[in-house]
Amino acid sequence: LYIGLPAAHLRRRAQAIPSVLTAANGTAMPAVRRWVRGINRVLRLVGQPIDLAELGDALMPEGIEELDFDSDEFLSASIPAANGMFTARSLAKMYAALASDGELDGVRLLGRDTLWRATEVQNRGLGRVIPVPMHWRLGYHRVATLGPAVPNGFGHYGFGGSGAFADPDRELAVALTLNSGVGTPFGDLRIVRIGTAALRCAEE
């Protein structure tokens, strides 16, 4: 589990399948931006407060299509918001420590006060980038499911579709890693479906 992949592990990584953001020469990006602007005009006409153009600028800033997300240089850099590299097992194990009060296998990794501060809800309103109530913590957000309630759960679903969460009430951690996706929480719901299935199994 790394942010900034060591050279010795570069050969182990899964190859990313190009998406809109990583497609060669970024030919899809202008079309996506035009589509967003068109939808945004319609939303304004019907009086909706959502600004898709602002959302698009945040998630698809100018020049992002020129980044090679799969290059050795990008993966070796330390970019916490963009290039975490992990297996699903290692990511789930990290969240298992969070689900177990900061301690795992007899080793305390986080103090209780630190974990509480990191997971305390900071905002329950609508966001300007993600226009649904995400119940943001300090980097974590609420757990999205298709059924079981997770009132004290927290996690983070990445832009490429991978994600993980911890549920302290059930002492459960769930993680999913992908090498292709179009972005949670809107374009890719696999982590939501996997998480829902795990929660239902935990209740049986």
N, C-alpha and C positions, 0 to 999 in steps of 0.2 A: 504494500500500500504506500504510494509515493505521491508527492507533489514535487515534480522535478525528477524524472526517471533516470536512475544511474545508467551509465553506458553499458554495463554488463547485462542489463535487463532489456535493452532496446529490442533485441531479437525476439523476446518473448511476447511482445505486444500483439494484440489482434489488429489487423489492418482495418482502418475505418472505411466504410462504404460511403462514397460521396453523397452528400445531401445538397439541399439548396445552398447552404452556406459554404460548402467545401467543393462544389462542382468546379471542374476545370474552367478556368478563365471567367467564372462568375456570370455566365450568360443568363442564368435564371434570375439573378438578383434584381436587375432593373424591372423585369416583368412583375416580380413580387411587390416591389415598391409601388409600381403603378396600380396594381390591384388594391393594395392597402389604401392608397390615396383615394381611389374610387369608392371603396366601401366607406371610408371616413366621410366623404361628402354626403353619402346617403344617410349615415347615422346623424349627421348634423341637421339634415333636412327634416328628419323625424323627431328631432329633439333629444337624442340620446347623448348623455354626457361623456361617453367613452371616446377617447382620442386615439384611434388606431395608429395615426401617423406618429404620435409620441411613442407608442408602444413599439412601432417598427424601428424608430430611430434608436431606441434603447437596446432592442434585441438584435437588430441588423444594422449597426452603424456603418457609415460610409467607409469603404476600404476593407471591411471584414472579409470579403470574398478573396482578397489578395493574400490572406494568411493561409499557410499550409499547416493545418492542424495536425497532420500526420507526419510532419518532418521530424527528424532527430533533434534539430535545434529547438523546435517548439516544445517537444515532449521533455527535453532535458532542462528547460527553464523552469523556474518556480513561479507559477501563475495560479494561485489558489482558486480563483474563480473560474478557471477554464481548463486546467489540464491534470486533474487528479487521475492517477493511473492505479488500478486495483483489480483484483479478482472479485467476483461476487462474494466468495467465502471470506476474504480479508475485510471487505467493506462491512459485511454482516457482523463480523467479529468485533470491529470497532464500535458499531452501534449496539452490540450486545453489552459492551462495557457501559454504555450510556443507559441502556435499559435496566442495568443492574446497579444503579446508584453510583456509577463511576468506578466500579470494581469488577474484575473478571479473573477467575481462577486464582483467587487469593491475592491478586495484585491490584492495588489502588492506583488508577491512572489519573483521576480527577477528584478533587475535594468536593464534598457535597455542596458547599456554598458556591463554588465555581460552577458546578453543573446546574444549580438552581438559577444562578444569574444568566447563564447561557440559554436556558430553556424557558425563562419567564416570558409570557406574551407581552410584546411591546406595542402592538397595534392590531386592532380588530377591524379596521375600516377597509374600504376599497383602495387598491393601489393605483398609481398612475401608469405603471407598466403592466401589471397583472390586475385587471379590473374585477377581481373577486376577492372576498375577505380571506387572506392567507394566514391570518393570525401569526404574523412574523415574530419570531424570537430573535436572538442575535445570530443570524445566519440560518436558523431552522424555521420551518413553517409547519402548519397543521398537517395531519395525515389524511389524505384523500382516500376514501373507500367507497365501495358500492353497497354498503350495508352496515357491517359491525361498527359501533361507535368506538372511537379512540380518543376520549376527551383529554387525556394527559400525554398522548403520543406526540412525537415531533420527528421531523426528518428533513430531507432535502431531495427534490427531484430535479435532475440536471436537464440542461437545455437539449442534450442529445437523446434523452429518454431514459438513461440510467438513473437510479435513485435508491434511496434506502430510508428506513425509519426505525425508531425505537418506541416500544410501548412498555413503559415501566409497570403498568398495572398487570400485564400478562407476562412480564419479563421476556419479551419477544423482540427479536430484531429480524428485519427482512431487507434483503438487498437484491438488486437486479442490475447487471451490467450488459451493455449493448455496444455493438460496433456500427450500428445504423439506427437512425431515428429522426423524427422531425420535431421533437420537443414536447416535453410535458409542461404544464398540465393539459394543454389543449390538443396538440397534434398526436400524442402518443400515450395511450393509456395502459400499456403493458404493466408498468409498475403498480398501477392502481388495481388491475385485475389480479396480479400475483399477490399483492398485499392483502386483498380481500380474501383470497383463497386461504392464505396462511392464517389470518385472523379467525376464519370460520373453523379451520382445523384445530386451532388452539382452544376453541370453545367446546369442542366435542369431548 
